[in-house]
Amino acid sequence: MKKLFSYIIFAVLIAGTPASASELLRVSRAESGDMIQLYFLFDKAPTFSKTINERRLNLIFNQTELKKKITFFKPDDKIVKILSRMENGNFILSLFFRYTPQHYTVSRNDDDKIVVEILPGNKYSKSYQNLAKKLEGLTVIDRSRVDYTNPYIFSPYVKNWMTFFARYESPVSISIPVTFTLPPFPIIGMLPPDKEKNLQLLSPELFKLADEGLWEHLATRILEQLKSEKNVETQKKLALCYGEVLFRADNFVGAYKQLYLLQEKYRDELIGSFAKYVLLLLRAIHEDPHIAEFEMTALAENISQSNPLAPYLHLSRIETSLASSKFSAMNSLLLQDDIAFPPSIEEVREIRQADYWYGINQPVKAYAAYRLVADSEHLVKQPYSLNGNCATLYSQKKFIKSSSCYDQLSTLVLNKNSLGMIRYRADMSRLKFMPGEKLIDGFTQIENAFPGTEAGNRAAIKKTDLLLLQKSSALDWALKSYSSIYEKAIAREPKEEALFKQALVLSLLNRKGESIALLQQLTREFRYGHVLSSAQALLIDLLPGEIKRLVEKKQYLKALVLAKQNKELFRKNWLDSRYLVDIAKAYDEIGVYEEAQRLYLYLIEISEVDQREQFFLPLVRASFNHGNYTLVEDFAAQYTFNYPHGKYTEDILLLRLKAFINQERFTEALRLLPSPLPKKKDFYKLAATIYYRTDDFKKCAEVFESLEKLDYQLSQEELVMLGESLMKTEQYDRAESVFLKIKATNPFYDQSLFHLAELERRKGNEKKALRLFRKIAEKGTNNRWRDFARKALEFEKTASGLQVGLQ
């Protein structure tokens, strides 16, 4: 009935919905000689049209939606601008060219791709159409434009690498917990209906103890008063006061028990909500602010905006959001303007606004916001906020102020790691306006005071920098120092920096090979590090000379390994391509095509038209082996478009099918599967998997049968698929013979035994079936099939009992 109901709903929805639109999934661009090729991949290819007006080509895809996160290729000197829009359910992509295209075609491929092929114009093409055809190559031979993504070009150090020791500074992150703002003591002073009158429950002597921070003594006195109190309402208030005092005395266990009992016992009363608020503050400080933030949101529904507690609860919600890094929720609370804040905490709310900008990494806005509260007495009581203020002063190059700020912050922080980083940052501030030699002792003190910490390692690096800058002949000593720091450091930033500076010193010592080895180690270990671009720039500086030296000595394998290890630099054209000629020959000679993806792609781009096809197969294979299935699809599409009857068609199709299977895109793989199948074992194996995963069990069994005729021995997993397919198609005798081949070491062994038991039951061999079920239930390793077997045994036992009863 439930299934029928779902079907009815689905049918109604379908009846009221127009035919679904096509969805544009991806756009990729390739260049083949003079031609630009654009590949548009859809879930299903739409109808399309195009218009052209001088240098603007409009591609109109009817009834097409745009995938939200889709990215287009970047404009360049040929296609200078790209605009997209939706209009009446159609997606329109407008391409603006530097010169009017000489020729273009738009066609549909067999696999739901629409291909746009464009021959760009040049400065001659408009006035001299005939001449332009002879000069088509002019549009692609200009490879001299500056690539500003090249780290060698934008690096500020390449002209003088010694400046790296003076100017480089890795980002600093100082972790300081949020200090939560507490309501005034006692909280019963805000408890309706008596509010301030509740303060009369405590004697002046007790208030004096609170002012002096003698919370444990105060807790004892309130407990004594609570025990002697007879009035129930007064008992409730004193009990809340007692829980609050335990909280302020940092007695987590005692406060938790007291407040929890109160909020549970008086859940439907306002005093229960007050107790829960203090309990959530306790948990935010001592446990997880994420939980407190969530529960405070629910609590806010029970506290009216007129309640004196409301602004404190609202501020606590802001602070728990900050402590939980839930900045979107924090911003919404900060923007809420329907709660009146008392003057005593209004400044705190303003400080939290500055904290918000700091938390979302908006240093300019944070700087402006902190300036508004710079003189607040609350700021110096909030280490988290003071740290944000110091950081924004530093980021805005207010180094004199930031040094003083960090000095002040150091008096509020006890954590050793944080304190070391604060002192380090204070001296880094001073380094911006004081001579470096005067700060060597300061960094040495930090190194000695905080050994083994990130601050200690950073200080050791900076001390070494300053000494090296004083005496550039101390390169050997500096190398040992950086090496020692790298070995000791644990934190990512100082470890990365020390490793790069080792490599830099080695290059200055003319030990190029050792320097390259360390730079390669750095790019492996710190792929997303802050020094990566500098390491790449130094590699670009050193590699050409080293590769040239190896090739001249005919040490092709070493040159090949070195090029392979730095193939990204070649792929991005950051290294001169003339070194690829010998490298390509070396790859060809040893046959390591799967390691040469980027090299083959580049060779395709620069080779003559009749030489390109040979590189596509190893390129697609390399993309597949690297798990770049999107690239497999793109490169394979480019090959099939350019070589519709190419000699590598079947091999590349095989890789495309494998990529679809690895992504579990079985429906698309099925659509791509050729019919009839090429008589190759690999095609049969893939086809069997595709048919099995798309529930075409008859074809799956047929393909496995064809495989066996090719003298192919099915793997254990393939035997399971075959057996399941035979079961689904009711070929029980054949299924039994297949399941009997499944070995006990196979993870699908329990499944095969279960099916064998089912088959024995079908033949009427109940005892044998029960033996198999019992074997699975007692010795099976797969919980699912063991449970199925036990249920089968229980069902049999129940059925036997019923038969006895009937007799």
Order of alpha helices (4+ residues) and beta strands (2+ residues): alpha-beta-beta-beta-beta-beta-beta-beta-beta-beta-alpha-alpha-alpha-alpha-alpha-alpha-alpha-alpha-alpha-alpha-alpha-alpha-alpha-alpha-alpha-alpha-alpha-alpha-alpha-alpha-alpha-alpha-alpha-alpha-alpha-alpha-alpha-alpha-alpha-alpha-alpha-alpha-alpha-alpha-alpha-alpha-alpha
